[in-house]
Amino acid sequence: MNETFIKIVDGLRYNTETATKICTFESDVGSSDFKFERTALFRTPKGRFFLAGYGGALSHWSVLSECNGQIGGEGLTPIDTEAARSFAELHADADTVAEFFEFEDA
């Protein structure tokens, strides 16, 4: 599968080659499983966040097939700061989250 993604959304170009990868989620099933998913969180040089990845027919990246079923797919999706923080808090260590997001001590 392609690990380099470039997409223009609302006049903004998102590119995994020029962005900083913050963290990655990979499902705990094999790559041939319909639920397999590999998704990475990125930040562009201008501070915008996006997810890029690929997966099976039952993953975040699935797409409709011509027969009205689901098949595996890949893609890139811009997300807001809160969604990026939530993804990072689930899939990155505390130091990484603190590097990219504001926080306060409890």
Secondary structure by P-SEA (a helix, b strand, c coil): cccbbbbbcccbbbbccccccccccccccccccccbbbbbbbbcccccccccccccccccccccccccbbbbbcbbbbbcaaaaaaaaaacccaaaaaaccccccc
